[in-house]
Every structure is written in C-alpha cells, then in structure tokens.
C-alpha cells in the first residue's frame, strides 16, 4: 500500500549473510526536514521568550543604554556615579591575552548598562501593572470621562506603545483580587432578595450572618494566602472542579457549538471548503506559536489575558475514573478525520512545508471517495466520548491501552484537532425558521457518534460546504475559540478564495501520499460498552429542544437610541420573557469575563435583580404610565451595568463563594450557607457571544458576512439555556435550549416570549427601526 510505503524510513531483511538494510531517501529527507522544522520552532520559542521577558524593553533599547553610558565616559561624565569603576575593580585583573584595561572598561560598562536596562524594565512593568489595576474608567458614564481617567489612558498608551506580542502583557496584568467576605455576603443577599419571600429571606440572612462571623474568617485567610502564592486564586480550581471532575457526558452538558457565516456562502464543495479552512487554522496556529497575534485590548488600550489560547490546538481531554486531565502537546502535524464510520489520519505538512489549500482539498476528497466499510465497532466508537466519563475511562484502560487500538487512539488524541465530514446538509434559510435550529442541533450533538467530544474542538463540514465547531469547554471559554473562528472565516473569504467552480486555488499534487486509514481491533465487550454509551448519548440528545432564530425588527442601532447598553436591554427582556413564560422569577446566570486579570476566565452576573423584577411586574400589571415604566427600566439597566462591571473588576459573588466552599472541603469544615448557595439551580443560564474581536473586514461594507453565534444545552433539567449575539446594528441571533422531558419548559414558546419582550420594551421608547 502507498501509505505503508511512505510510513517507514527503511526496510530490512535477515539473510544468512547478515542483515540487509534498504534506506528510503525520500522518507529520510522528510525526517530531516521535520527535524529542521522542530529546531526552528524551538529557536522561535527561545527568541519569543526573550522578547516577551524584556517587554516593554527591546534589544534596541539595551543598545541605546549601552551607547549612552559609553558616550558619557568619552565626555568625561560618570553617569554611573562610580558604579562602573567599582564593577571594573571587581573583575579579575588577568584573564587571557585579550584581557586589556579597555576590555575590562567596556565589559563593566555593559554590565552597568544591562543592570540599568533591567531595572528600567522592572519599573516600567510595575508601573503598568499599577495602572492596569485601576478600573474606575469602567464606571464612568459614556462621554463623561474624568480628567484622571484621561491622564491614566495616556500613561497606559505610553507604556504599551511598542508593538506587543501575544503574551507580552501577561506579567503586567494584575492578580484577581479576593473580595471581602462582608461585601460578597451583602451582594449575595441582595441578589436573592427578589426570589425569596420574607420568611425564606430571613432564614437565608441568618445563615449568611452566621457564616460571615464564624466560618468565613478562617476560610478567607487560606484564600488570601492562595491569592498571594498562585497566579489566580480561582482558575485552577474552576477548571478542575467545575469541568474536569464532572462525570456526566460532555455532549450537551458542557460542550458548546459555533456557527458559520449564515447569510453568504463561498462554495458548496465540501472538500474545498475544508481545504481553505484547515489551511487557515494552521496559519493561525503558526501565528500563535510565534506569538504574532495582537492581544485583545479593551478600549484599544487595556490588554486582556491571553493564557487560554495556549491550549487551543493539540489538546485532548483524557477521561479518568475520578477526574479527567487535559493533555496538551507542543506540536501536531496531522488532523484526525471521521467519515461514514471510518477514521483517517491526514497529514498537514510535507516535510517542513504546510500543505497548500488545494492539496488539502485533494486529501479530504480522497477520504470522501474512500469506499472501504467501517471495521467492527468503529462506526459508533466516538459515542464513548459522548457518554458517561467513568464508563469511557474504564473502556479506555481495558481496550485501548496497547496494540493497534492504542496506536489509532493516539492518532486521534495527538491530532491538532478533529474533523467530521458529515453526509447530511444544513444551512440557514431565512424563509424556513426551523433550518437554523436543525443546523444548531447538528452542531451540538450530531448523531452522537460523529464528533470526538474530547478534542479541544471538532471542525464539522456538512455535505453542502456549511461548517461549524463543537468545542470542549475545560480548556477555554467561548471568546477564545471565537477569536480563531473570526480569523479563519476572514482569511478564507478575503485572502484565500476559490475558483469559479468552487475549488481551492492552485493545482493539486497527486503524488502526495493518501490519508492513512486508522486500524482498530475492537472486541465484542468493548462494542457493548460503545453501544451503552451511544444509548445514553442518544437519550440525552433526543431530550434537547433547541430553538434558534434571527430577530430582525432591530439590533444594536435602535437599542442605543434607548440610551442603555445592548446587553442590559436583552437581559431585562429575558427577565420579562421568563416571567411571562413561567409566571415567576428565577436565579439567572450571565457569564462575564475577568480577563483583565492574569489567567482570568469568567464571573457570574446575577441578572435577576430587585430593579429588574420591579420593572417586569410593572410591565405585566399594565397599570403604570409609560414615563414610570421608562424610569423603572433605566434603574434596572443601570443596576445591571453596574453588576456587570463589578463582576469584570473582580468584585463578583459566585467565584469567591465557590473558592470558599473548596477551602471548606479541604479543611473538613461544614457550612450550611455555602452548601445551600452552591446547590441552587440556575434555571436561566445566559451568555452573550463576542464578535469582531479581529477587524478582518468592515462589517458595514460586507453586511452579509455575518455569523449566527452559537449555543449550549440547558444547565438545569427544568430550565433554559440562552445565548445571543447582537450582530451589528439591525439584527440579533438567539439560541434557546430546554429539555422535552420537562413539562414546564418549551424552547420555542420561550423564544416567542423573548421576541415580544424586546418589542414591548422598544415600544416604551417609541423608537422605530427607521429611526435607528
């Protein structure tokens, strides 16, 4: 077989005369080029480590300091105040024939200059960290920036003016602060007040006060100690206990999906679309390895933490009986591909050279054209990643720890990412509303065995060329994969392009070795476990109701006319819609980010507030004047915006209480208050989807180049999951999920309530779409 021939660098046979080796020059050439490529990467990492380590300094600035010191000595001016002479006296008097007084003087000058340069870098970094610890700018009204904030912004710009690399600001970012216990307890009580009657609230208040005065001080001391020692007092525990220790299926419960452009299509050729997209993804990975990506900046000046991007590629979640682990490799030269129940290994490089899009298209087309049937147990193998984690861990240890099964599994787990070639077609047809929901369902869980849910992400290609992602959640949050997706779609559309017939540009090279079919030996006991996991996953997938829709009456443009933030507008509308749907309020989760701090991830905004419930009740009663409703809405909006800012600046509620709970478990200290807080169900879980993190194109010039965002499953069995993307000035995409097994929820019904709530609130301000 051709792939077998290409897979070995030499062959040998044993004869009576000895061992006869036959070397393959072509294979040795590829091995040599691969080694050269690896050494190049090592050198690039070393160079980046040095440049990142001295930021905002540079080799040029070091040379300037050295030249200034040397120049001052020629002018008979000692700017070192005697330090250069002292260093010169400390150097050995004799050290070889070239060790002259001039050499000693030059070396002592260089040592002094380097010390001054390093001290300057340290002072610059500490000053920048101090400046970035200021968050007062977030709490100032739009257009009412104080003089202090303007001066602060100028200072930040000056200290970060040199072109930064991706991780240049990491050591200058402040640490996430630990809030005080009284402040957290007070904010918590305030958040649950609209959800509890007087008797229940009094009981919770007593529990909270007892916790605050008796148990919390001891737990807080340990947490403060951790915050001094660790880079971030939340992130490692959050990753371990919220994600990796979860034993329920990743599919639906943890993984989320991301949609393609939905209003425009570049090509309907499935393999061609993959050729360009995979090539663009590896281009992004190369930029990531070289740190040649500009950090995301709030207001264009405040850097966000970039550490989550490190594990975007070459990462797999490995199942364990008690806890999973994230396996991250520094490099991977292939992708794993699934098609019609078969698994393939597709190389991305030839030697040290990345395959061009047309070559990748040819390789994916070879997979599509392969007529071989699945091996026994192979077709539904990925159902193991969709079922329970304990069952998968046991099966992995029993059936995939040796032989060809281990080799094949390694090929998947060590891949850059996973590619699923689907046989069905999906797209968004504005005239067929159900099409977007079907597209979302296919991305969320597929047929339960055609996604490898353990990979950092699965790239899904439908038969008509439509794409999407299914993303594992432990390694990073949605804005991180969104950053990649924006780059990839922009690069594909505006830089790579297609021929008139829809194929990738260029000419293919048929001499390339074809994709390698992975070989399995799956015994019947393992096939029984696969079938069991599949049934679990199928029951879970069948229970999910997903309703996705495009809200067309207005978008961000009209909301601005109401003088409120778009996020607050939508969140208050969700409260109104939920009350109309269920007749009551519920604990509401909105994810906000804490990436202004080092290794920050997310914090919870508790969107159901006393102010928002007062507005909702007034709207439902229909007895208030419009001016009163407007006033109530503005109060609710102002409250929500303030809570969001507090969460972003490290003054949230839930991450602090979560960490106190973890400490209490380590110490064996019981707390009825923490136990109750951590067991409260989030019956409305919401998230806004980030967009336009990279300006790959002008959305006003290309209004059709619009993604629909993505979504996730409901957090509670009797609750809703809602994600939304305020997609420009004139539209909003919503993804609403619930479970059919709950008699209290209905995703489409709730979606219709969301539509009406948005219209009713807009009507309060009498702003039409034409005005916006």
ZAMARGU-4260 file (C-alpha; in steps of 0.2 Angstrom, whole numbers, plus 5000, padded with zeros to 4 digits):
<rodrens>
0) 5000/5000/5000 | 5006/5018/4996 | 5003/5024/5014 | 5013/5009/5021 | 5027/5013/5010
5) 5028/5031/5015 | 5027/5027/5033 | 5044/5019/5035 | 5061/5027/5033 | 5070/5010/5030
10) 5066/4991/5027 | 5077/4977/5032 | 5078/4958/5029 | 5088/4945/5038 | 5099/4934/5027
15) 5112/4920/5030 | 5125/4934/5026 | 5118/4946/5040 | 5105/4960/5040 | 5102/4969/5024
20) 5096/4987/5026 | 5087/4997/5012 | 5085/5015/5016 | 5072/5027/5008 | 5080/5043/5003
25) 5063/5052/5001 | 5057/5046/5019 | 5074/5051/5026 | 5073/5068/5018 | 5056/5071/5026
30) 5063/5066/5043 | 5077/5078/5040 | 5065/5092/5036 | 5054/5088/5050 | 5069/5089/5062
35) 5074/5106/5055 | 5056/5112/5057 | 5056/5107/5075 | 5073/5116/5079 | 5066/5131/5070
40) 5051/5131/5082 | 5062/5129/5097 | 5073/5144/5092 | 5057/5154/5089 | 5051/5150/5106
45) 5068/5155/5114 | 5068/5171/5104 | 5050/5175/5109 | 5053/5170/5127 | 5067/5183/5127
50) 5057/5197/5119 | 5042/5193/5130 | 5053/5193/5145 | 5060/5210/5142 | 5044/5219/5136
55) 5042/5234/5135 | 5061/5234/5133 | 5070/5228/5117 | 5087/5224/5111 | 5087/5241/5103
60) 5084/5250/5119 | 5098/5240/5128 | 5110/5246/5114 | 5104/5264/5117 | 5108/5262/5136
65) 5125/5255/5132 | 5129/5268/5120 | 5123/5282/5131 | 5134/5275/5145 | 5149/5273/5134
70) 5147/5290/5126 | 5146/5299/5143 | 5163/5291/5148 | 5171/5299/5132 | 5163/5316/5138
75) 5171/5313/5155 | 5154/5312/5163 | 5151/5297/5175 | 5133/5295/5175 | 5135/5279/5185
80) 5141/5288/5200 | 5156/5277/5202 | 5147/5260/5199 | 5156/5257/5183 | 5173/5259/5191
85) 5168/5248/5206 | 5162/5234/5194 | 5179/5236/5184 | 5189/5233/5201 | 5178/5218/5204
90) 5183/5210/5188 | 5199/5199/5188 | 5215/5208/5183 | 5221/5195/5171 | 5211/5183/5160
95) 5220/5179/5144 | 5229/5189/5131 | 5214/5199/5126 | 5210/5205/5143 | 5216/5223/5142
100) 5211/5238/5153 | 5200/5244/5138 | 5191/5227/5138 | 5188/5227/5156 | 5181/5245/5155
105) 5170/5240/5140 | 5163/5225/5150 | 5160/5234/5166 | 5151/5247/5156 | 5140/5234/5148
110) 5136/5226/5164 | 5131/5243/5172 | 5120/5247/5157 | 5112/5230/5157 | 5108/5232/5176
115) 5100/5249/5172 | 5091/5242/5157 | 5084/5228/5168 | 5079/5240/5182 | 5070/5251/5170
120) 5060/5236/5163 | 5055/5231/5180 | 5050/5249/5185 | 5040/5250/5168 | 5031/5234/5171
125) 5027/5238/5189 | 5020/5255/5184 | 5010/5247/5170 | 5003/5234/5182 | 4998/5248/5194
130) 4990/5257/5180 | 4980/5242/5174 | 4974/5239/5192 | 4964/5255/5190 | 4946/5251/5184
135) 4937/5267/5188 | 4936/5271/5169 | 4923/5257/5168 | 4911/5265/5180 | 4911/5282/5171
140) 4896/5287/5160 | 4899/5287/5141 | 4905/5304/5136 | 4909/5309/5154 | 4927/5304/5155
145) 4936/5312/5170 | 4952/5321/5169 | 4960/5307/5180 | 4955/5294/5168 | 4961/5303/5153
150) 4978/5305/5161 | 4978/5287/5165 | 4974/5282/5147 | 4989/5292/5141 | 5001/5284/5153
155) 4995/5267/5148 | 4997/5271/5130 | 5014/5277/5133 | 5020/5262/5142 | 5012/5250/5130
160) 5016/5259/5114 | 5029/5247/5107 | 5021/5233/5097 | 5017/5219/5109 | 5017/5201/5106
165) 5003/5189/5111 | 5009/5186/5129 | 5019/5202/5131 | 5007/5209/5144 | 5005/5193/5155
170) 5017/5198/5169 | 5010/5216/5169 | 4992/5211/5172 | 4986/5212/5190 | 4981/5197/5200
175) 4962/5194/5203 | 4958/5202/5220 | 4949/5192/5234 | 4934/5202/5239 | 4930/5204/5257
180) 4918/5192/5265 | 4905/5205/5271 | 4905/5213/5253 | 4902/5196/5245 | 4888/5191/5258
185) 4879/5208/5256 | 4879/5206/5237 | 4873/5188/5238 | 4859/5193/5250 | 4854/5207/5238
190) 4854/5195/5223 | 4842/5183/5231 | 4830/5196/5239 | 4818/5196/5224 | 4817/5177/5223
195) 4813/5174/5242 | 4798/5178/5252 | 4801/5187/5269 | 4802/5171/5279 | 4814/5162/5267
200) 4825/5178/5266 | 4826/5180/5285 | 4832/5162/5286 | 4845/5164/5272 | 4850/5181/5281
205) 4853/5171/5297 | 4863/5158/5288 | 4874/5171/5279 | 4877/5181/5295 | 4882/5165/5305
210) 4894/5160/5290 | 4901/5178/5289 | 4906/5179/5308 | 4910/5161/5312 | 4916/5151/5297
215) 4921/5163/5284 | 4936/5172/5293 | 4946/5156/5294 | 4942/5151/5276 | 4946/5168/5269
220) 4964/5168/5277 | 4968/5152/5267 | 4960/5160/5251 | 4970/5176/5253 | 4986/5166/5256
225) 4982/5156/5240 | 4980/5173/5230 | 4997/5179/5236 | 5005/5162/5230 | 4995/5157/5215
230) 4994/5167/5199 | 4975/5167/5200 | 4965/5161/5215 | 4950/5154/5205 | 4955/5147/5188
235) 4964/5131/5193 | 4950/5126/5205 | 4937/5131/5192 | 4945/5121/5179 | 4947/5105/5190
240) 4930/5105/5200 | 4918/5113/5188 | 4925/5104/5172 | 4937/5090/5174 | 4929/5082/5189
245) 4912/5082/5180 | 4906/5064/5177 | 4891/5067/5166 | 4893/5067/5147 | 4902/5082/5139
250) 4889/5082/5125 | 4875/5094/5128 | 4880/5097/5146 | 4897/5105/5144 | 4902/5107/5125
255) 4895/5121/5115 | 4894/5125/5096 | 4899/5139/5085 | 4890/5143/5068 | 4897/5148/5051
260) 4893/5163/5041 | 4874/5160/5038 | 4869/5174/5025 | 4883/5171/5012 | 4891/5155/5005
265) 4909/5154/4997 | 4907/5137/4990 | 4896/5121/4991 | 4911/5109/4988 | 4914/5101/5005
270) 4932/5096/5002 | 4937/5113/4995 | 4929/5122/5010 | 4939/5111/5022 | 4955/5114/5012
275) 4954/5133/5014 | 4948/5132/5032 | 4960/5119/5038 | 4975/5129/5030 | 4969/5145/5038
280) 4968/5136/5055 | 4986/5130/5054 | 4991/5148/5048 | 4983/5154/5064 | 4992/5141/5074
285) 5008/5146/5067 | 5005/5164/5072 | 5000/5158/5089 | 5016/5148/5091 | 5026/5163/5086
290) 5015/5175/5097 | 5012/5185/5081 | 4994/5189/5087 | 4990/5206/5094 | 4982/5204/5112
295) 4964/5208/5113 | 4963/5226/5120 | 4948/5234/5129 | 4945/5252/5123 | 4961/5248/5112
300) 4972/5251/5127 | 4968/5239/5141 | 4976/5221/5137 | 4966/5205/5140 | 4974/5190/5147
305) 4979/5178/5133 | 4984/5162/5143 | 4968/5152/5137 | 4975/5152/5119 | 4989/5141/5124
310) 4979/5125/5123 | 4968/5129/5108 | 4977/5116/5097 | 4985/5099/5100 | 4974/5097/5116
315) 4963/5082/5121 | 4953/5079/5137 | 4958/5062/5143 | 4945/5053/5154 | 4948/5047/5171
320) 4938/5037/5184 | 4938/5052/5196 | 4944/5066/5186 | 4949/5070/5168 | 4966/5078/5163
325) 4969/5090/5148 | 4983/5083/5138 | 4992/5097/5128 | 5006/5094/5115 | 5018/5107/5109
330) 5015/5102/5091 | 5005/5090/5080 | 5007/5088/5061 | 4991/5080/5057 | 4972/5080/5059
335) 4960/5066/5063 | 4946/5064/5051 | 4929/5055/5053 | 4918/5050/5038 | 4905/5037/5036
340) 4910/5027/5052 | 4929/5027/5047 | 4944/5036/5055 | 4958/5043/5045 | 4975/5052/5048
345) 4978/5067/5037 | 4995/5075/5037 | 4996/5094/5036 | 5014/5095/5031 | 5026/5088/5018
350) 5042/5089/5027 | 5043/5106/5035 | 5031/5114/5022 | 5012/5116/5026 | 5001/5109/5013
355) 4993/5122/5002 | 4973/5123/5002 | 4972/5114/4985 | 4982/5099/4992 | 4972/5098/5007
360) 4956/5098/4997 | 4963/5084/4987 | 4966/5074/5003 | 4949/5077/5010 | 4941/5072/4994
365) 4951/5056/4995 | 4943/5052/5011 | 4926/5056/5004 | 4929/5044/4989 | 4936/5030/5000
370) 4924/5015/4998 | 4930/5005/5012 | 4917/5000/5025 | 4919/5003/5044 | 4928/4990/5054
375) 4918/4980/5068 | 4914/4993/5082 | 4922/5008/5073 | 4907/5017/5067 | 4900/5022/5084
380) 4917/5022/5093 | 4916/5041/5097 | 4900/5038/5107 | 4912/5034/5121 | 4916/5052/5122
385) 4898/5057/5122 | 4893/5045/5136 | 4897/5045/5155 | 4916/5049/5159 | 4918/5034/5171
390) 4912/5022/5158 | 4924/5029/5145 | 4939/5029/5157 | 4936/5011/5161 | 4934/5006/5142
395) 4950/5016/5138 | 4960/5007/5151 | 4953/4990/5146 | 4953/4991/5127 | 4964/5005/5121
400) 4980/5004/5132 | 4990/4993/5120 | 4992/4987/5102 | 4983/4994/5086 | 4969/5002/5097
405) 4982/5012/5107 | 4991/5017/5091 | 4974/5023/5082 | 4968/5032/5098 | 4984/5041/5099
410) 4982/5047/5082 | 4966/5055/5087 | 4971/5062/5104 | 4988/5068/5097 | 4980/5077/5082
415) 4979/5096/5080 | 4960/5095/5080 | 4946/5083/5074 | 4937/5085/5058 | 4920/5077/5055
420) 4914/5075/5037 | 4895/5074/5038 | 4884/5066/5025 | 4869/5077/5028 | 4867/5095/5023
425) 4862/5110/5034 | 4861/5129/5031 | 4851/5144/5037 | 4836/5148/5025 | 4828/5164/5032
430) 4811/5158/5024 | 4812/5142/5034 | 4815/5146/5053 | 4817/5128/5058 | 4833/5127/5047
435) 4843/5137/5059 | 4838/5126/5074 | 4841/5110/5064 | 4858/5117/5060 | 4862/5120/5078
440) 4856/5103/5084 | 4868/5095/5071 | 4882/5105/5078 | 4878/5102/5097 | 4877/5083/5096
445) 4876/5077/5078 | 4871/5059/5078 | 4880/5056/5095 | 4895/5046/5087 | 4902/5058/5073
450) 4910/5070/5085 | 4925/5067/5096 | 4919/5077/5111 | 4936/5076/5120 | 4946/5086/5107
455) 4948/5105/5110 | 4937/5107/5096 | 4929/5097/5081 | 4928/5106/5064 | 4911/5100/5056
460) 4909/5100/5037 | 4892/5097/5030 | 4889/5090/5013 | 4884/5107/5006 | 4900/5115/5012
465) 4892/5123/5028 | 4904/5122/5043 | 4903/5124/5062 | 4913/5119/5078 | 4909/5109/5093
470) 4920/5115/5107 | 4926/5107/5123 | 4924/5119/5137 | 4938/5115/5150 | 4952/5122/5141
475) 4945/5139/5137 | 4929/5150/5136 | 4919/5155/5120 | 4928/5171/5116 | 4944/5162/5113
480) 4938/5150/5100 | 4928/5165/5093 | 4945/5174/5090 | 4951/5159/5080 | 4934/5157/5070
485) 4934/5176/5065 | 4952/5174/5059 | 4948/5158/5049 | 4932/5164/5041 | 4940/5181/5037
490) 4956/5173/5029 | 4946/5161/5019 | 4935/5174/5012 | 4946/5188/5009 | 4964/5181/5007
495) 4962/5163/5001 | 4947/5162/4989 | 4940/5150/4977 | 4939/5146/4958 | 4924/5149/4948
500) 4919/5131/4950 | 4921/5132/4969 | 4938/5123/4972 | 4953/5130/4981 | 4965/5140/4971
505) 4981/5131/4964 | 4984/5114/4956 | 4984/5098/4967 | 4999/5086/4968 | 4993/5068/4966
510) 5010/5061/4971 | 5006/5066/4989 | 5003/5050/5000 | 4984/5047/5003 | 4977/5049/5020
515) 4980/5034/5032 | 4966/5024/5037 | 4966/5020/5056 | 4966/5002/5061 | 4956/4995/5076
520) 4953/4978/5084 | 4938/4981/5095 | 4932/4966/5104 | 4913/4962/5107 | 4914/4968/5126
525) 4920/4984/5120 | 4907/4985/5107 | 4894/4983/5121 | 4901/4997/5130 | 4901/5008/5115
530) 4883/5004/5112 | 4878/5008/5130 | 4887/5025/5129 | 4878/5028/5112 | 4861/5024/5120
535) 4865/5036/5135 | 4870/5050/5122 | 4855/5047/5111 | 4843/5049/5125 | 4852/5065/5130
540) 4852/5072/5113 | 4834/5067/5109 | 4828/5076/5125 | 4836/5093/5120 | 4824/5105/5112
545) 4834/5119/5103 | 4826/5134/5095 | 4837/5146/5086 | 4830/5162/5077 | 4836/5178/5070
550) 4827/5193/5077 | 4825/5206/5063 | 4815/5221/5069 | 4830/5229/5076 | 4848/5227/5083
555) 4861/5237/5092 | 4857/5253/5082 | 4839/5255/5090 | 4845/5250/5107 | 4857/5264/5108
560) 4843/5276/5105 | 4835/5270/5121 | 4851/5276/5130 | 4856/5259/5138 | 4869/5246/5135
565) 4863/5232/5122 | 4867/5218/5135 | 4857/5226/5149 | 4842/5228/5136 | 4842/5210/5131
570) 4845/5204/5149 | 4830/5214/5155 | 4820/5207/5141 | 4825/5190/5146 | 4818/5193/5163
575) 4801/5199/5156 | 4800/5184/5144 | 4804/5172/5158 | 4791/5179/5169 | 4778/5178/5156
580) 4783/5160/5152 | 4784/5153/5169 | 4774/5166/5180 | 4789/5168/5192 | 4807/5174/5193
585) 4822/5163/5194 | 4840/5163/5198 | 4849/5169/5182 | 4866/5166/5177 | 4875/5178/5164
590) 4893/5174/5160 | 4905/5189/5161 | 4924/5188/5159 | 4938/5193/5171 | 4952/5193/5158
595) 4958/5210/5163 | 4967/5200/5177 | 4980/5187/5174 | 4973/5170/5170 | 4956/5176/5172
600) 4941/5167/5165 | 4923/5171/5170 | 4912/5178/5183 | 4893/5177/5186 | 4882/5191/5184
605) 4866/5188/5193 | 4854/5196/5181 | 4838/5194/5191 | 4838/5210/5202 | 4826/5219/5213
610) 4826/5233/5200 | 4823/5221/5185 | 4809/5212/5194 | 4801/5229/5199 | 4801/5233/5180
615) 4794/5217/5175 | 4780/5217/5187 | 4775/5234/5182 | 4775/5229/5164 | 4764/5214/5167
620) 4752/5224/5178 | 4749/5236/5163 | 4743/5250/5175 | 4758/5261/5175 | 4762/5277/5165
625) 4774/5275/5151 | 4786/5288/5160 | 4786/5277/5175 | 4790/5261/5166 | 4804/5271/5157
630) 4811/5276/5174 | 4810/5258/5181 | 4818/5251/5165 | 4833/5264/5167 | 4835/5259/5185
635) 4836/5241/5181 | 4848/5244/5166 | 4859/5255/5177 | 4859/5241/5191 | 4863/5228/5178
640) 4878/5238/5170 | 4885/5241/5187 | 4884/5222/5192 | 4892/5218/5176 | 4906/5230/5179
645) 4909/5224/5197 | 4910/5206/5190 | 4923/5211/5177 | 4933/5220/5190 | 4934/5205/5202
650) 4920/5210/5214 | 4908/5197/5209 | 4899/5185/5220 | 4900/5167/5214 | 4918/5163/5211
655) 4923/5170/5228 | 4909/5159/5237 | 4915/5144/5226 | 4933/5145/5232 | 4927/5147/5250
660) 4917/5131/5248 | 4933/5122/5240 | 4943/5128/5255 | 4930/5122/5267 | 4930/5105/5259
665) 4949/5104/5261 | 4948/5109/5279 | 4933/5097/5283 | 4923/5112/5289 | 4904/5111/5286
670) 4894/5127/5281 | 4875/5126/5278 | 4876/5143/5270 | 4889/5138/5257 | 4881/5121/5254
675) 4864/5129/5250 | 4872/5143/5239 | 4882/5130/5229 | 4866/5119/5226 | 4855/5132/5220
680) 4850/5128/5202 | 4852/5141/5188 | 4836/5139/5179 | 4840/5153/5167 | 4858/5152/5160
685) 4863/5165/5148 | 4878/5171/5138 | 4882/5185/5125 | 4893/5180/5111 | 4908/5190/5107
690) 4911/5196/5090 | 4923/5207/5079 | 4937/5204/5091 | 4948/5205/5075 | 4944/5218/5062
695) 4947/5206/5047 | 4934/5216/5036 | 4922/5230/5038 | 4905/5223/5043 | 4897/5239/5036
700) 4904/5235/5019 | 4901/5217/5020 | 4884/5215/5029 | 4881/5198/5023 | 4897/5191/5031
705) 4888/5188/5047 | 4890/5173/5059 | 4875/5167/5069 | 4885/5164/5085 | 4882/5148/5094
710) 4874/5140/5109 | 4874/5127/5123 | 4862/5115/5132 | 4851/5120/5147 | 4861/5119/5164
715) 4845/5114/5174 | 4834/5100/5168 | 4819/5111/5171 | 4827/5127/5164 | 4833/5136/5149
720) 4850/5140/5141 | 4850/5156/5131 | 4865/5163/5121 | 4863/5178/5110 | 4873/5188/5098
725) 4869/5206/5094 | 4875/5205/5076 | 4878/5223/5071 | 4866/5237/5070 | 4850/5228/5064
730) 4849/5210/5070 | 4851/5199/5085 | 4853/5180/5084 | 4846/5169/5099 | 4849/5151/5103
735) 4837/5144/5116 | 4838/5127/5123 | 4827/5117/5135 | 4823/5098/5138 | 4807/5090/5131
740) 4807/5079/5147 | 4802/5095/5157 | 4784/5099/5157 | 4787/5117/5162 | 4799/5122/5148
745) 4797/5124/5130 | 4811/5132/5120 | 4800/5139/5105 | 4787/5146/5117 | 4801/5155/5127
750) 4809/5161/5111 | 4792/5169/5106 | 4791/5177/5123 | 4809/5184/5120 | 4803/5192/5104
755) 4788/5200/5111 | 4798/5206/5126 | 4811/5215/5115 | 4797/5223/5105 | 4787/5229/5121
760) 4802/5237/5129 | 4807/5246/5112 | 4789/5252/5111 | 4791/5261/5128 | 4804/5272/5120
765) 4794/5274/5104 | 4809/5271/5093 | 4806/5263/5076 | 4818/5254/5066 | 4818/5268/5053
770) 4824/5280/5067 | 4839/5269/5071
</rodrens>
